[in-house]
Amino acid sequence: MKEPVAWLGTPVGRFIRDLVEGAIAGAIAAVVALQLDVATPQVILLAAVTGAIAAIIAVARRAIVNAVSPATPGRP
């Protein structure tokens, strides 16, 4: 179990984790749209785009933070 957790600390693991978090944000937005009965194909597409934008922002934020203060061995 320690290997997958350690793998998430690598740059690739963090990138994939950010993408997954963005996808989850898009899925939540789609579910909210469905609950509000405004789920047209355009709204669901917009929810997917929102998730992709959230993932891009997370990856960019992590890159900026690492550029300003590089990670120490104890902190991912």
PDB file with SEQRES, HELIX, SHEET and CRYST1 records, atoms N, CA, C and O in Angstrom:
SEQRES   1 A   76  MET LYS GLU PRO VAL ALA TRP LEU GLY THR PRO VAL GLY          
SEQRES   2 A   76  ARG PHE ILE ARG ASP LEU VAL GLU GLY ALA ILE ALA GLY          
SEQRES   3 A   76  ALA ILE ALA ALA VAL VAL ALA LEU GLN LEU ASP VAL ALA          
SEQRES   4 A   76  THR PRO GLN VAL ILE LEU LEU ALA ALA VAL THR GLY ALA          
SEQRES   5 A   76  ILE ALA ALA ILE ILE ALA VAL ALA ARG ARG ALA ILE VAL          
SEQRES   6 A   76  ASN ALA VAL SER PRO ALA THR PRO GLY ARG PRO                  
HELIX    1 AA1 LYS A    2  TRP A    7  1                                   6    
HELIX    2 AA2 PRO A   11  GLN A   35  1                                  25    
HELIX    3 AA3 PRO A   41  VAL A   68  1                                  28    
CRYST1    1.000    1.000    1.000  90.00  90.00  90.00 P 1           1          
ATOM      1  N   MET A   1       0.822  -1.201   0.000  1.00  0.00           N  
ATOM      2  CA  MET A   1       0.000   0.000   0.000  1.00  0.00           C  
ATOM      3  C   MET A   1       0.862   1.259   0.000  1.00  0.00           C  
ATOM      4  O   MET A   1       0.415   2.315  -0.448  1.00  0.00           O  
ATOM      5  N   LYS A   2       2.083   1.155   0.495  1.00  0.00           N  
ATOM      6  CA  LYS A   2       2.938   2.338   0.537  1.00  0.00           C  
ATOM      7  C   LYS A   2       3.428   2.734  -0.846  1.00  0.00           C  
ATOM      8  O   LYS A   2       3.698   3.909  -1.096  1.00  0.00           O  
ATOM      9  N   GLU A   3       3.546   1.756  -1.756  1.00  0.00           N  
ATOM     10  CA  GLU A   3       4.034   2.078  -3.097  1.00  0.00           C  
ATOM     11  C   GLU A   3       3.077   2.987  -3.867  1.00  0.00           C  
ATOM     12  O   GLU A   3       3.531   3.976  -4.442  1.00  0.00           O  
ATOM     13  N   PRO A   4       1.763   2.696  -3.903  1.00  0.00           N  
ATOM     14  CA  PRO A   4       0.868   3.626  -4.615  1.00  0.00           C  
ATOM     15  C   PRO A   4       0.855   5.020  -3.985  1.00  0.00           C  
ATOM     16  O   PRO A   4       0.777   6.028  -4.687  1.00  0.00           O  
ATOM     17  N   VAL A   5       0.930   5.061  -2.671  1.00  0.00           N  
ATOM     18  CA  VAL A   5       0.931   6.363  -2.000  1.00  0.00           C  
ATOM     19  C   VAL A   5       2.211   7.117  -2.343  1.00  0.00           C  
ATOM     20  O   VAL A   5       2.173   8.321  -2.597  1.00  0.00           O  
ATOM     21  N   ALA A   6       3.341   6.420  -2.353  1.00  0.00           N  
ATOM     22  CA  ALA A   6       4.604   7.057  -2.712  1.00  0.00           C  
ATOM     23  C   ALA A   6       4.586   7.496  -4.172  1.00  0.00           C  
ATOM     24  O   ALA A   6       5.139   8.542  -4.511  1.00  0.00           O  
ATOM     25  N   TRP A   7       3.950   6.701  -5.044  1.00  0.00           N  
ATOM     26  CA  TRP A   7       3.880   7.053  -6.453  1.00  0.00           C  
ATOM     27  C   TRP A   7       3.098   8.343  -6.667  1.00  0.00           C  
ATOM     28  O   TRP A   7       3.415   9.111  -7.575  1.00  0.00           O  
ATOM     29  N   LEU A   8       2.082   8.592  -5.845  1.00  0.00           N  
ATOM     30  CA  LEU A   8       1.299   9.822  -5.982  1.00  0.00           C  
ATOM     31  C   LEU A   8       2.132  11.056  -5.643  1.00  0.00           C  
ATOM     32  O   LEU A   8       1.746  12.175  -5.983  1.00  0.00           O  
ATOM     33  N   GLY A   9       3.269  10.864  -4.979  1.00  0.00           N  
ATOM     34  CA  GLY A   9       4.143  11.982  -4.656  1.00  0.00           C  
ATOM     35  C   GLY A   9       5.077  12.363  -5.789  1.00  0.00           C  
ATOM     36  O   GLY A   9       5.733  13.403  -5.724  1.00  0.00           O  
ATOM     37  N   THR A  10       5.150  11.541  -6.826  1.00  0.00           N  
ATOM     38  CA  THR A  10       6.008  11.867  -7.969  1.00  0.00           C  
ATOM     39  C   THR A  10       5.333  12.934  -8.821  1.00  0.00           C  
ATOM     40  O   THR A  10       4.125  13.139  -8.702  1.00  0.00           O  
ATOM     41  N   PRO A  11       6.085  13.614  -9.672  1.00  0.00           N  
ATOM     42  CA  PRO A  11       5.460  14.637 -10.536  1.00  0.00           C  
ATOM     43  C   PRO A  11       4.336  14.075 -11.412  1.00  0.00           C  
ATOM     44  O   PRO A  11       3.301  14.720 -11.581  1.00  0.00           O  
ATOM     45  N   VAL A  12       4.535  12.879 -11.968  1.00  0.00           N  
ATOM     46  CA  VAL A  12       3.487  12.278 -12.800  1.00  0.00           C  
ATOM     47  C   VAL A  12       2.270  11.929 -11.957  1.00  0.00           C  
ATOM     48  O   VAL A  12       1.135  12.145 -12.381  1.00  0.00           O  
ATOM     49  N   GLY A  13       2.500  11.392 -10.771  1.00  0.00           N  
ATOM     50  CA  GLY A  13       1.400  11.046  -9.870  1.00  0.00           C  
ATOM     51  C   GLY A  13       0.596  12.264  -9.465  1.00  0.00           C  
ATOM     52  O   GLY A  13      -0.633  12.216  -9.408  1.00  0.00           O  
ATOM     53  N   ARG A  14       1.294  13.366  -9.183  1.00  0.00           N  
ATOM     54  CA  ARG A  14       0.588  14.601  -8.812  1.00  0.00           C  
ATOM     55  C   ARG A  14      -0.211  15.131  -9.994  1.00  0.00           C  
ATOM     56  O   ARG A  14      -1.326  15.623  -9.817  1.00  0.00           O  
ATOM     57  N   PHE A  15       0.349  15.037 -11.207  1.00  0.00           N  
ATOM     58  CA  PHE A  15      -0.353  15.491 -12.410  1.00  0.00           C  
ATOM     59  C   PHE A  15      -1.633  14.684 -12.611  1.00  0.00           C  
ATOM     60  O   PHE A  15      -2.694  15.250 -12.873  1.00  0.00           O  
ATOM     61  N   ILE A  16      -1.531  13.375 -12.489  1.00  0.00           N  
ATOM     62  CA  ILE A  16      -2.704  12.515 -12.665  1.00  0.00           C  
ATOM     63  C   ILE A  16      -3.726  12.784 -11.567  1.00  0.00           C  
ATOM     64  O   ILE A  16      -4.929  12.816 -11.829  1.00  0.00           O  
ATOM     65  N   ARG A  17      -3.249  12.978 -10.332  1.00  0.00           N  
ATOM     66  CA  ARG A  17      -4.169  13.283  -9.230  1.00  0.00           C  
ATOM     67  C   ARG A  17      -4.917  14.578  -9.501  1.00  0.00           C  
ATOM     68  O   ARG A  17      -6.118  14.657  -9.241  1.00  0.00           O  
ATOM     69  N   ASP A  18      -4.234  15.602 -10.019  1.00  0.00           N  
ATOM     70  CA  ASP A  18      -4.901  16.865 -10.350  1.00  0.00           C  
ATOM     71  C   ASP A  18      -5.941  16.672 -11.450  1.00  0.00           C  
ATOM     72  O   ASP A  18      -7.023  17.257 -11.391  1.00  0.00           O  
ATOM     73  N   LEU A  19      -5.617  15.853 -12.457  1.00  0.00           N  
ATOM     74  CA  LEU A  19      -6.587  15.592 -13.525  1.00  0.00           C  
ATOM     75  C   LEU A  19      -7.824  14.875 -12.987  1.00  0.00           C  
ATOM     76  O   LEU A  19      -8.950  15.187 -13.374  1.00  0.00           O  
ATOM     77  N   VAL A  20      -7.605  13.916 -12.098  1.00  0.00           N  
ATOM     78  CA  VAL A  20      -8.737  13.185 -11.512  1.00  0.00           C  
ATOM     79  C   VAL A  20      -9.598  14.125 -10.681  1.00  0.00           C  
ATOM     80  O   VAL A  20     -10.826  14.055 -10.735  1.00  0.00           O  
ATOM     81  N   GLU A  21      -8.965  15.000  -9.917  1.00  0.00           N  
ATOM     82  CA  GLU A  21      -9.735  15.964  -9.125  1.00  0.00           C  
ATOM     83  C   GLU A  21     -10.557  16.882 -10.024  1.00  0.00           C  
ATOM     84  O   GLU A  21     -11.694  17.221  -9.695  1.00  0.00           O  
ATOM     85  N   GLY A  22      -9.986  17.284 -11.152  1.00  0.00           N  
ATOM     86  CA  GLY A  22     -10.742  18.107 -12.104  1.00  0.00           C  
ATOM     87  C   GLY A  22     -11.915  17.354 -12.697  1.00  0.00           C  
ATOM     88  O   GLY A  22     -12.996  17.917 -12.874  1.00  0.00           O  
ATOM     89  N   ALA A  23     -11.707  16.077 -13.007  1.00  0.00           N  
ATOM     90  CA  ALA A  23     -12.805  15.258 -13.538  1.00  0.00           C  
ATOM     91  C   ALA A  23     -13.912  15.113 -12.512  1.00  0.00           C  
ATOM     92  O   ALA A  23     -15.093  15.137 -12.858  1.00  0.00           O  
ATOM     93  N   ILE A  24     -13.536  14.963 -11.253  1.00  0.00           N  
ATOM     94  CA  ILE A  24     -14.541  14.862 -10.186  1.00  0.00           C  
ATOM     95  C   ILE A  24     -15.323  16.171 -10.088  1.00  0.00           C  
ATOM     96  O   ILE A  24     -16.539  16.151  -9.897  1.00  0.00           O  
ATOM     97  N   ALA A  25     -14.639  17.302 -10.216  1.00  0.00           N  
ATOM     98  CA  ALA A  25     -15.334  18.592 -10.176  1.00  0.00           C  
ATOM     99  C   ALA A  25     -16.329  18.704 -11.324  1.00  0.00           C  
ATOM    100  O   ALA A  25     -17.439  19.204 -11.137  1.00  0.00           O  
ATOM    101  N   GLY A  26     -15.940  18.243 -12.507  1.00  0.00           N  
ATOM    102  CA  GLY A  26     -16.857  18.263 -13.650  1.00  0.00           C  
ATOM    103  C   GLY A  26     -18.046  17.352 -13.437  1.00  0.00           C  
ATOM    104  O   GLY A  26     -19.170  17.701 -13.799  1.00  0.00           O  
ATOM    105  N   ALA A  27     -17.811  16.182 -12.851  1.00  0.00           N  
ATOM    106  CA  ALA A  27     -18.908  15.252 -12.585  1.00  0.00           C  
ATOM    107  C   ALA A  27     -19.877  15.840 -11.565  1.00  0.00           C  
ATOM    108  O   ALA A  27     -21.091  15.684 -11.699  1.00  0.00           O  
ATOM    109  N   ILE A  28     -19.355  16.506 -10.562  1.00  0.00           N  
ATOM    110  CA  ILE A  28     -20.228  17.137  -9.561  1.00  0.00           C  
ATOM    111  C   ILE A  28     -21.061  18.227 -10.215  1.00  0.00           C  
ATOM    112  O   ILE A  28     -22.251  18.360  -9.928  1.00  0.00           O  
ATOM    113  N   ALA A  29     -20.441  19.011 -11.098  1.00  0.00           N  
ATOM    114  CA  ALA A  29     -21.191  20.048 -11.796  1.00  0.00           C  
ATOM    115  C   ALA A  29     -22.296  19.445 -12.667  1.00  0.00           C  
ATOM    116  O   ALA A  29     -23.386  20.009 -12.763  1.00  0.00           O  
ATOM    117  N   ALA A  30     -22.019  18.303 -13.300  1.00  0.00           N  
ATOM    118  CA  ALA A  30     -23.038  17.643 -14.122  1.00  0.00           C  
ATOM    119  C   ALA A  30     -24.182  17.130 -13.263  1.00  0.00           C  
ATOM    120  O   ALA A  30     -25.345  17.241 -13.652  1.00  0.00           O  
ATOM    121  N   VAL A  31     -23.868  16.570 -12.100  1.00  0.00           N  
ATOM    122  CA  VAL A  31     -24.914  16.073 -11.202  1.00  0.00           C  
ATOM    123  C   VAL A  31     -25.776  17.221 -10.699  1.00  0.00           C  
ATOM    124  O   VAL A  31     -26.997  17.093 -10.608  1.00  0.00           O  
ATOM    125  N   VAL A  32     -25.143  18.339 -10.372  1.00  0.00           N  
ATOM    126  CA  VAL A  32     -25.918  19.511  -9.930  1.00  0.00           C  
ATOM    127  C   VAL A  32     -26.834  19.977 -11.053  1.00  0.00           C  
ATOM    128  O   VAL A  32     -27.988  20.326 -10.805  1.00  0.00           O  
ATOM    129  N   ALA A  33     -26.334  19.985 -12.283  1.00  0.00           N  
ATOM    130  CA  ALA A  33     -27.170  20.384 -13.416  1.00  0.00           C  
ATOM    131  C   ALA A  33     -28.349  19.437 -13.577  1.00  0.00           C  
ATOM    132  O   ALA A  33     -29.466  19.874 -13.857  1.00  0.00           O  
ATOM    133  N   LEU A  34     -28.109  18.146 -13.403  1.00  0.00           N  
ATOM    134  CA  LEU A  34     -29.203  17.180 -13.499  1.00  0.00           C  
ATOM    135  C   LEU A  34     -30.236  17.398 -12.395  1.00  0.00           C  
ATOM    136  O   LEU A  34     -31.438  17.287 -12.637  1.00  0.00           O  
ATOM    137  N   GLN A  35     -29.774  17.705 -11.196  1.00  0.00           N  
ATOM    138  CA  GLN A  35     -30.694  17.921 -10.082  1.00  0.00           C  
ATOM    139  C   GLN A  35     -31.525  19.189 -10.274  1.00  0.00           C  
ATOM    140  O   GLN A  35     -32.650  19.279  -9.783  1.00  0.00           O  
ATOM    141  N   LEU A  36     -30.972  20.162 -10.984  1.00  0.00           N  
ATOM    142  CA  LEU A  36     -31.698  21.408 -11.214  1.00  0.00           C  
ATOM    143  C   LEU A  36     -32.573  21.347 -12.464  1.00  0.00           C  
ATOM    144  O   LEU A  36     -33.196  22.339 -12.844  1.00  0.00           O  
ATOM    145  N   ASP A  37     -32.614  20.172 -13.103  1.00  0.00           N  
ATOM    146  CA  ASP A  37     -33.402  19.968 -14.324  1.00  0.00           C  
ATOM    147  C   ASP A  37     -33.023  20.944 -15.437  1.00  0.00           C  
ATOM    148  O   ASP A  37     -33.884  21.398 -16.191  1.00  0.00           O  
ATOM    149  N   VAL A  38     -31.765  21.256 -15.534  1.00  0.00           N  
ATOM    150  CA  VAL A  38     -31.285  22.091 -16.625  1.00  0.00           C  
ATOM    151  C   VAL A  38     -30.251  21.325 -17.451  1.00  0.00           C  
ATOM    152  O   VAL A  38     -29.394  21.920 -18.105  1.00  0.00           O  
ATOM    153  N   ALA A  39     -30.347  20.006 -17.409  1.00  0.00           N  
ATOM    154  CA  ALA A  39     -29.337  19.156 -18.047  1.00  0.00           C  
ATOM    155  C   ALA A  39     -29.594  19.014 -19.537  1.00  0.00           C  
ATOM    156  O   ALA A  39     -30.148  18.012 -19.990  1.00  0.00           O  
ATOM    157  N   THR A  40     -29.196  20.002 -20.277  1.00  0.00           N  
ATOM    158  CA  THR A  40     -29.191  19.883 -21.728  1.00  0.00           C  
ATOM    159  C   THR A  40     -27.795  19.410 -22.130  1.00  0.00           C  
ATOM    160  O   THR A  40     -26.873  19.463 -21.316  1.00  0.00           O  
ATOM    161  N   PRO A  41     -27.627  18.958 -23.346  1.00  0.00           N  
ATOM    162  CA  PRO A  41     -26.265  18.553 -23.760  1.00  0.00           C  
ATOM    163  C   PRO A  41     -25.237  19.682 -23.603  1.00  0.00           C  
ATOM    164  O   PRO A  41     -24.075  19.423 -23.290  1.00  0.00           O  
ATOM    165  N   GLN A  42     -25.659  20.915 -23.818  1.00  0.00           N  
ATOM    166  CA  GLN A  42     -24.742  22.036 -23.660  1.00  0.00           C  
ATOM    167  C   GLN A  42     -24.298  22.203 -22.211  1.00  0.00           C  
ATOM    168  O   GLN A  42     -23.136  22.511 -21.948  1.00  0.00           O  
ATOM    169  N   VAL A  43     -25.212  22.003 -21.277  1.00  0.00           N  
ATOM    170  CA  VAL A  43     -24.879  22.145 -19.857  1.00  0.00           C  
ATOM    171  C   VAL A  43     -23.922  21.036 -19.433  1.00  0.00           C  
ATOM    172  O   VAL A  43     -22.967  21.289 -18.699  1.00  0.00           O  
ATOM    173  N   ILE A  44     -24.168  19.824 -19.882  1.00  0.00           N  
ATOM    174  CA  ILE A  44     -23.285  18.714 -19.522  1.00  0.00           C  
ATOM    175  C   ILE A  44     -21.906  18.932 -20.145  1.00  0.00           C  
ATOM    176  O   ILE A  44     -20.896  18.643 -19.503  1.00  0.00           O  
ATOM    177  N   LEU A  45     -21.842  19.429 -21.366  1.00  0.00           N  
ATOM    178  CA  LEU A  45     -20.565  19.742 -21.993  1.00  0.00           C  
ATOM    179  C   LEU A  45     -19.850  20.845 -21.215  1.00  0.00           C  
ATOM    180  O   LEU A  45     -18.636  20.782 -21.018  1.00  0.00           O  
ATOM    181  N   LEU A  46     -20.589  21.838 -20.781  1.00  0.00           N  
ATOM    182  CA  LEU A  46     -20.002  22.914 -19.995  1.00  0.00           C  
ATOM    183  C   LEU A  46     -19.460  22.389 -18.667  1.00  0.00           C  
ATOM    184  O   LEU A  46     -18.425  22.856 -18.192  1.00  0.00           O  
ATOM    185  N   ALA A  47     -20.149  21.425 -18.070  1.00  0.00           N  
ATOM    186  CA  ALA A  47     -19.658  20.828 -16.831  1.00  0.00           C  
ATOM    187  C   ALA A  47     -18.340  20.093 -17.078  1.00  0.00           C  
ATOM    188  O   ALA A  47     -17.434  20.157 -16.248  1.00  0.00           O  
ATOM    189  N   ALA A  48     -18.228  19.407 -18.192  1.00  0.00           N  
ATOM    190  CA  ALA A  48     -16.980  18.716 -18.529  1.00  0.00           C  
ATOM    191  C   ALA A  48     -15.858  19.721 -18.772  1.00  0.00           C  
ATOM    192  O   ALA A  48     -14.724  19.501 -18.348  1.00  0.00           O  
ATOM    193  N   VAL A  49     -16.169  20.808 -19.445  1.00  0.00           N  
ATOM    194  CA  VAL A  49     -15.166  21.846 -19.687  1.00  0.00           C  
ATOM    195  C   VAL A  49     -14.738  22.479 -18.373  1.00  0.00           C  
ATOM    196  O   VAL A  49     -13.559  22.775 -18.179  1.00  0.00           O  
ATOM    197  N   THR A  50     -15.686  22.687 -17.475  1.00  0.00           N  
ATOM    198  CA  THR A  50     -15.368  23.241 -16.162  1.00  0.00           C  
ATOM    199  C   THR A  50     -14.414  22.324 -15.416  1.00  0.00           C  
ATOM    200  O   THR A  50     -13.468  22.796 -14.785  1.00  0.00           O  
ATOM    201  N   GLY A  51     -14.647  21.031 -15.480  1.00  0.00           N  
ATOM    202  CA  GLY A  51     -13.743  20.082 -14.837  1.00  0.00           C  
ATOM    203  C   GLY A  51     -12.357  20.117 -15.440  1.00  0.00           C  
ATOM    204  O   GLY A  51     -11.362  20.042 -14.719  1.00  0.00           O  
ATOM    205  N   ALA A  52     -12.278  20.230 -16.751  1.00  0.00           N  
ATOM    206  CA  ALA A  52     -10.974  20.311 -17.421  1.00  0.00           C  
ATOM    207  C   ALA A  52     -10.241  21.592 -17.018  1.00  0.00           C  
ATOM    208  O   ALA A  52      -9.031  21.576 -16.791  1.00  0.00           O  
ATOM    209  N   ILE A  53     -10.969  22.684 -16.933  1.00  0.00           N  
ATOM    210  CA  ILE A  53     -10.356  23.948 -16.510  1.00  0.00           C  
ATOM    211  C   ILE A  53      -9.866  23.843 -15.074  1.00  0.00           C  
ATOM    212  O   ILE A  53      -8.791  24.345 -14.745  1.00  0.00           O  
ATOM    213  N   ALA A  54     -10.650  23.193 -14.214  1.00  0.00           N  
ATOM    214  CA  ALA A  54     -10.220  23.003 -12.825  1.00  0.00           C  
ATOM    215  C   ALA A  54      -8.939  22.187 -12.755  1.00  0.00           C  
ATOM    216  O   ALA A  54      -8.057  22.474 -11.947  1.00  0.00           O  
ATOM    217  N   ALA A  55      -8.839  21.177 -13.596  1.00  0.00           N  
ATOM    218  CA  ALA A  55      -7.618  20.359 -13.620  1.00  0.00           C  
ATOM    219  C   ALA A  55      -6.427  21.178 -14.108  1.00  0.00           C  
ATOM    220  O   ALA A  55      -5.336  21.076 -13.546  1.00  0.00           O  
ATOM    221  N   ILE A  56      -6.621  21.981 -15.136  1.00  0.00           N  
ATOM    222  CA  ILE A  56      -5.540  22.810 -15.662  1.00  0.00           C  
ATOM    223  C   ILE A  56      -5.078  23.817 -14.605  1.00  0.00           C  
ATOM    224  O   ILE A  56      -3.880  24.053 -14.447  1.00  0.00           O  
ATOM    225  N   ILE A  57      -6.022  24.401 -13.894  1.00  0.00           N  
ATOM    226  CA  ILE A  57      -5.670  25.360 -12.844  1.00  0.00           C  
ATOM    227  C   ILE A  57      -4.894  24.664 -11.735  1.00  0.00           C  
ATOM    228  O   ILE A  57      -3.920  25.216 -11.222  1.00  0.00           O  
ATOM    229  N   ALA A  58      -5.313  23.460 -11.358  1.00  0.00           N  
ATOM    230  CA  ALA A  58      -4.613  22.729 -10.299  1.00  0.00           C  
ATOM    231  C   ALA A  58      -3.182  22.396 -10.716  1.00  0.00           C  
ATOM    232  O   ALA A  58      -2.254  22.537  -9.919  1.00  0.00           O  
ATOM    233  N   VAL A  59      -3.003  21.960 -11.953  1.00  0.00           N  
ATOM    234  CA  VAL A  59      -1.656  21.634 -12.438  1.00  0.00           C  
ATOM    235  C   VAL A  59      -0.802  22.898 -12.487  1.00  0.00           C  
ATOM    236  O   VAL A  59       0.358  22.872 -12.076  1.00  0.00           O  
ATOM    237  N   ALA A  60      -1.355  23.996 -12.981  1.00  0.00           N  
ATOM    238  CA  ALA A  60      -0.599  25.246 -13.058  1.00  0.00           C  
ATOM    239  C   ALA A  60      -0.259  25.767 -11.663  1.00  0.00           C  
ATOM    240  O   ALA A  60       0.845  26.259 -11.431  1.00  0.00           O  
ATOM    241  N   ARG A  61      -1.203  25.657 -10.746  1.00  0.00           N  
ATOM    242  CA  ARG A  61      -0.950  26.120  -9.379  1.00  0.00           C  
ATOM    243  C   ARG A  61       0.183  25.325  -8.753  1.00  0.00           C  
ATOM    244  O   ARG A  61       1.061  25.890  -8.100  1.00  0.00           O  
ATOM    245  N   ARG A  62       0.162  24.017  -8.952  1.00  0.00           N  
ATOM    246  CA  ARG A  62       1.216  23.183  -8.386  1.00  0.00           C  
ATOM    247  C   ARG A  62       2.572  23.531  -8.997  1.00  0.00           C  
ATOM    248  O   ARG A  62       3.584  23.550  -8.296  1.00  0.00           O  
ATOM    249  N   ALA A  63       2.593  23.807 -10.306  1.00  0.00           N  
ATOM    250  CA  ALA A  63       3.841  24.171 -10.965  1.00  0.00           C  
ATOM    251  C   ALA A  63       4.382  25.495 -10.428  1.00  0.00           C  
ATOM    252  O   ALA A  63       5.588  25.643 -10.231  1.00  0.00           O  
ATOM    253  N   ILE A  64       3.491  26.453 -10.193  1.00  0.00           N  
ATOM    254  CA  ILE A  64       3.913  27.751  -9.664  1.00  0.00           C  
ATOM    255  C   ILE A  64       4.434  27.595  -8.240  1.00  0.00           C  
ATOM    256  O   ILE A  64       5.475  28.154  -7.895  1.00  0.00           O  
ATOM    257  N   VAL A  65       3.720  26.842  -7.418  1.00  0.00           N  
ATOM    258  CA  VAL A  65       4.155  26.637  -6.036  1.00  0.00           C  
ATOM    259  C   VAL A  65       5.509  25.946  -5.996  1.00  0.00           C  
ATOM    260  O   VAL A  65       6.369  26.323  -5.201  1.00  0.00           O  
ATOM    261  N   ASN A  66       5.714  24.933  -6.848  1.00  0.00           N  
ATOM    262  CA  ASN A  66       6.996  24.233  -6.882  1.00  0.00           C  
ATOM    263  C   ASN A  66       8.108  25.127  -7.406  1.00  0.00           C  
ATOM    264  O   ASN A  66       9.260  24.965  -7.003  1.00  0.00           O  
ATOM    265  N   ALA A  67       7.798  26.058  -8.285  1.00  0.00           N  
ATOM    266  CA  ALA A  67       8.821  26.973  -8.800  1.00  0.00           C  
ATOM    267  C   ALA A  67       9.242  27.973  -7.731  1.00  0.00           C  
ATOM    268  O   ALA A  67      10.412  28.344  -7.638  1.00  0.00           O  
ATOM    269  N   VAL A  68       8.273  28.406  -6.924  1.00  0.00           N  
ATOM    270  CA  VAL A  68       8.577  29.388  -5.879  1.00  0.00           C  
ATOM    271  C   VAL A  68       9.280  28.737  -4.704  1.00  0.00           C  
ATOM    272  O   VAL A  68      10.280  29.258  -4.209  1.00  0.00           O  
ATOM    273  N   SER A  69       8.765  27.600  -4.255  1.00  0.00           N  
ATOM    274  CA  SER A  69       9.385  26.891  -3.138  1.00  0.00           C  
ATOM    275  C   SER A  69       9.391  25.407  -3.451  1.00  0.00           C  
ATOM    276  O   SER A  69       8.383  24.731  -3.247  1.00  0.00           O  
ATOM    277  N   PRO A  70      10.509  24.886  -3.945  1.00  0.00           N  
ATOM    278  CA  PRO A  70      10.573  23.460  -4.307  1.00  0.00           C  
ATOM    279  C   PRO A  70      10.233  22.560  -3.121  1.00  0.00           C  
ATOM    280  O   PRO A  70      10.497  22.896  -1.967  1.00  0.00           O  
ATOM    281  N   ALA A  71       9.642  21.414  -3.437  1.00  0.00           N  
ATOM    282  CA  ALA A  71       9.200  20.475  -2.403  1.00  0.00           C  
ATOM    283  C   ALA A  71      10.407  19.929  -1.638  1.00  0.00           C  
ATOM    284  O   ALA A  71      11.465  19.662  -2.208  1.00  0.00           O  
ATOM    285  N   THR A  72      10.212  19.777  -0.353  1.00  0.00           N  
ATOM    286  CA  THR A  72      11.234  19.142   0.473  1.00  0.00           C  
ATOM    287  C   THR A  72      10.951  17.658   0.503  1.00  0.00           C  
ATOM    288  O   THR A  72       9.830  17.255   0.190  1.00  0.00           O  
ATOM    289  N   PRO A  73      11.919  16.819   0.868  1.00  0.00           N  
ATOM    290  CA  PRO A  73      11.679  15.364   0.859  1.00  0.00           C  
ATOM    291  C   PRO A  73      10.480  14.917   1.687  1.00  0.00           C  
ATOM    292  O   PRO A  73       9.854  13.912   1.347  1.00  0.00           O  
ATOM    293  N   GLY A  74      10.141  15.618   2.751  1.00  0.00           N  
ATOM    294  CA  GLY A  74       9.013  15.219   3.589  1.00  0.00           C  
ATOM    295  C   GLY A  74       7.688  15.765   3.145  1.00  0.00           C  
ATOM    296  O   GLY A  74       6.649  15.384   3.685  1.00  0.00           O  
ATOM    297  N   ARG A  75       7.697  16.663   2.159  1.00  0.00           N  
ATOM    298  CA  ARG A  75       6.455  17.327   1.742  1.00  0.00           C  
ATOM    299  C   ARG A  75       6.266  17.184   0.239  1.00  0.00           C  
ATOM    300  O   ARG A  75       7.126  17.611  -0.533  1.00  0.00           O  
ATOM    301  N   PRO A  76       5.140  16.583  -0.195  1.00  0.00           N  
ATOM    302  CA  PRO A  76       4.911  16.437  -1.645  1.00  0.00           C  
ATOM    303  C   PRO A  76       4.543  17.744  -2.308  1.00  0.00           C  
ATOM    304  O   PRO A  76       4.321  17.782  -3.519  1.00  0.00           O  
TER     305      PRO A  76                                                      
END                                                                             
